[in-house]
Amino acid sequence: MQSIKDTIHEVIFAVLPVAVVVFILQFTLIWLPMEIFLQFLVGLVMVTVGLILFFVGVHIGLLPIGEMIGSALPNTGKAYLVVLFGFLMGFVVTVAEPDVRVLATQIDLVSQGEISKNLLIFVVALGVAIFVGLAMLRIILNIPINYILVIGYGSIFILAAFTPPHFIPISFDAGGVTTGPMTVPFILALGVGVARVLGGQSASADGFGLVALASIGPVLAVMLLGVIFG
């Protein structure tokens, strides 16, 4: 019960500044039509209630199950299963990520269908999945995260030289939206679970950094999409 109260307080204090700024602008500078302003108020209530339910659901369901899956997979004794299910989990949670769908919808609209919504979602999800799989492999092989980050971001800057200009901002936005409220909790919980079993003394360090790695994947994937279809 206390955690639910804390979640309600967090969401209210997160949404309140936005509401205050809009109220100030509405009654000082903008003066939107009352119908539009009422729609904003209704949407504000729905967003607040939705966020409360979402974060309660994350704490009740996603975090525990992600950590339990991450702890159970290494016990199978088969490294390829850890990597495979890391790949699959990275893909499906990214497809379900609301931020990714918002970005894909906006790009589909602005490009007038030239960059398909479903294609972009698939490419971004595939990029995240590959790098979540690599992150699982990194934990198993105890590879320092610095090496993968340097190689990953170095590849991004090299590939940017060959990517059509209009794909570059899309690719970095794609990397940003994968750090949304659906993907991050599950990937972090999965990584902590795997690292707790395989990480040994470095479990606390190995369990984190997955989001940084996962963000590289969609940037590279969208850049490659630009090189292919640009």
N, C-alpha and C positions, 0 to 999 in steps of 0.2 A: 504493500500500500504506500509506503514511504517513497519507493522508487517512482510510482505513478505520480505522486504529488510533485516530486522533483522534476519529472518530465514535463508536467503541465507548466510549472514555473519557468523552465528553460524555454519552452516554446512561446509562451506569452511574452517573455522578455526579448526573445528573438524577433517576434513579429511586431511588437509594440513600436520600435523606432520607425519602421516603415509606415505604420499607420499614422504616427504623429506627423511625419514629414508630409504625407499626402494630405492630411487634414489642414496643415498650415498652408500648403500651396493652394488647396481648394478654396479656402476662405480669405486668401490674400491676393494671389496672382492669377490663378488659372480659371477658377469659377466654371468648372465643367458642368454640363447639363445634369440636373438632379437625377435623372434616370441612370446615367453612367455612374454617378457617385454612389447611388444605391446598389448598383451592380458590384461596385468595388467593396462595399460593406458586406454584402452577402458573400462574395468571394473570400474576403478576409476571414469571416467566420468559418467558412468551409475549409480554408487552408489551415487555420488554427486547429480545428477539430481533427482534420486529416493528419496533420503532423503529429499530434498527440497520439493518435491511434497507431500511426506508423512507427514512431519511436518506441512505444510500449511493445509493439509486435517484434521489433528488432531485438529488444532486450529479452523478451520472453522466448522467442523462437529462433531467430537467425543466428545470434551470437552463440547460444549454447550448442545448437546443432552443427554449426560450422566448426567449432572447436572440437566437438566429439568426433566428427568425421575426420578432422585433421589428426586426432590422436589415434583413431582406429586404423587408418590406412597403413601407417608404418608397421603395425603389429602383424600385418599379413606377410611381412618379410619379402615383399615383391616391390622393388623400387619403381618399376614401370607402372604399377597401379597408382602409386602416389602421384607420379607425373601425369598419367592419363586422366585421373579424376580431378587433378588440379586444373588441367586443360579444360575439361568438360564444365567444371564449376565456374571457371573464369568466363567461359562462353555464355552459359545460360544466365548468370546473374547480370552480365552486361546487356544481353538482349532484354532483360526485365528492367534495366535501369531507366527510370523516367527521364533523367537529364539527357541521355543518349537519344531517346525518342524525340524529345523537344528539339534538339539540335538537328536531327535528321529531317524532321518535318519542316523546319525553317529553311534548311538548305534546299530541300526538294521544292519548296515554294519559290524561293528566290531564283533558283536555277531553272525554274519552269520545267521540272522533271528531268533535266539533263543529268543531274546527280540523283539517282533514285533513292528514296527513303529506305527501302528494304535493303538495297545494296550497301548503303553506307552503314546501316546497323550491323549487317553481316560482317563487313570488313572491320569495323571497330571491334566487334565482339571477338573476331578471329585474332586480331592483334593482341587484345587483352589475354585471351586464352593461351596463346603461344608463350607470352611472357610470364603468366602465372605458372605454366608448366615449367619454364626455365627457372623460376623462383623456387619451385619445389625441388628441382634438380640441384640447385645451388645449396639448399639446406642439406640434401642427402650427401653431396660431395664436399660440403663445407668450403665452398668457394667464396672468397671475400666479395662482398657486394660492390666494392669500389671498382673492381675489374669490369663487372657487367654494366655498371652505370656509365663508366668512361667509354666502353665500346658502344653501348646503346646510343648515348647522346652524341658521340662522335659520328656514328652512322647517320644520325638525324641531320647533322650539319652538312655532311658530305652529300647526302641524298637531296637536301634542299636546293643544291646547286643545279640539279637536273629536273626538279619538280616545277610544273607550271605555276606561275605566281599566285593564281587564285586558289590553288589547292593548299598552299602553305598555311594561311591562317585557319583554314578548315581543319587541317591536320592537328594543329596545336589546340584548337578548341575541342577536337575529338579526344585529345589526351586529357584535357581538363574535365570534361563531363563524365569521364569514367571514374572520377573520384567522387561519385555521388553517394547518396544515402543508402542505396541498395548494394552497390558493389563493395564499397570500403569495409563496412562491418563484416561481411561474409568472408572476404579475402583475408582480412586481418585475423579473424577468428580461425580460419583454416590454417594460416601460416603459423599462428601461435600454437595450435594443436599439434602440427607436424613437428615444429621446433622443440616442443616440450618432450617429445619422444626421441627425436634424433639429434637435437642440437646440443645435448650435454650441458657443459658449463656456459656455452654461448647461446643458450636457448632464448634469453631475453633479447639478444641482439638479432638472432636469426629470424625471430618471429616478426620483426618489423622490417620496413624497407620494401615490402611487397607492393605497396601502392605506388611507390616511385618506379619500380620495375614495370608494373602493369601499365603505367601511363606512357611508357616508351612504345609499347606495342601498337596502340592505335595511331600514334603520330607516324610511325614508320609505315603502317598499313595504308593509311590514307595517302601518304606521299607516293607510295608504290602505285596506288590506284590512279593518282594523277599522272605518273609517268606512263602508265599503260594506256589510259584513256584520255590523257591531256591533249 
